[in-house]
Amino acid sequence: MPLNNYIGFFRILFTLVLAMCLRIAPLEGDWALLNPDWVLLALIYWALNLPDRVGIFHAWIFGLLTDVLLGRLLGQYALAYALIIYICLKLHKRLRQFPFLQQGLFIFFCLLLSQLLLFFIKNLQHPAQLQASFWLPVITGTLAWPLVYGLLSFVSLFRRIK
């Protein structure tokens, strides 16, 4: 395996670990409600741009790690991430051709599907009501997508991750 493949692997791994750190960053009060799912955004980026390097297995593993980090039911984030990445892998050739605004709409629906799945699993454990704060990570994640896309594009182009 060429050296560039190892460097690319560690860059992808570093960005996902950094996304996990941002996911569990301690924010005060209402700011914690605005924290988007950085791990899912990073996984979506890598699945769309390098579908042969990042796939459902990676989504499952990082979903399990997110479950452990957040202290949630083991497997709920893994299931949500794997489902979203499966959809991204199925549509990645079409999504690359879409304008950036339409890609942002796709990201919105991916984040919304993830949140709905997580809410459904939480509701199976014990009945919960849908609150207004439910929508905040979806909206902030959609608004953060251009930033994530720009930063990860810079990382992937810095030494041409293949």
Secondary structure, DSSP 8 states (H G I E B T S, - for coil): --HHHHHHHHHHHHHHHHHHHHHT----GGGGGG---HHHHHHHHHHHH-TTTS-HHHHHHHHHHHHHHHT--TTHHHHHHHHHHHHHHHHHHHHHHS-HHHHHHHHHHHHHHHHHHHHHHHHHHS-----GGGSHHHHHHHHHHHHHHHHHHHHHHHTT--
